[in-house]
Amino acid sequence: DIQMTQSPSSLSASVGDRVTITCRASQSISSYLNWYQQKPGKAPKLLIYAGYSLQSGVPSRFSGSGSGTDFTLTISSLQPEDFASYYCQQSYSTPKTFGQGTKVEIK
Amino acid sequence: QVQLQESGPGLVKTSETLSLTCIVSGGSVSSGGYYWSWIRRPPGKGLEWIGHVYYRGNTNYNPSLKSRVTISVDTSKNQFSLKLRSVTAADTAVYYCARDVAVAAIQRFDPWGQGTLVTVSS
């Protein structure tokens, strides 16, 4: 199985901050990397697929980059509704695997 | 828009079978190009993909659970189901169903159900 490692596991930030979350794969996955947002008690929501493609309806302050083994999710200007947990997921091979998650909290 | 909703018992006894159903609304499980997946998250742990089913009944399972899992689809009821046999406390988790989109070989899960907590206890 491909192991996905996210960092940090949590971070504190203020509204307006630029936030970066990193995801590393245990082997090359080309650009087969998705990002999800989850708020407490809610369903996970797809933000980014195929490394950098923004899902329809997702604000443009979210962006994804990277290929191979190292990927980044960036929130350019953190908004109050962005405080949530974020997960990466590789779609390169089966079984599909996820990172452990990054919780973004209010500073 | 497509919506998914999990249903099933919130408490299962050790060694018994966990059974959940995902009801799909706003779309059809028989739509080509989509698989239908189950995913879980044990308390304090990460997300784990369990497996998926195509409307024709084709399945694919996570090898870690393959010996205990059956995922099936009922196109007449527009739903799909999960059965996990011989459960232990380690199977306690929030279980999610999700549409497994694979267009031009680019796979992602979208949308997801809200999730349902299943506790395994003796």
Interface residues (C-beta under 8 A of the other chain):
Chain A: Y32 N34 Y36 G41 K42 A43 P44 K45 L46 Y49 A50 S53 Q55 Y87 Q89 S91 T94 P95 K96 T97 F98 G99 Q100 G101
Chain B: K45 G46 L47 E48 W49 N60 N62 P63 S64 Y96 A98 I106 Q107 R108 F109 D110 P111 W112 G113 Q114 G115
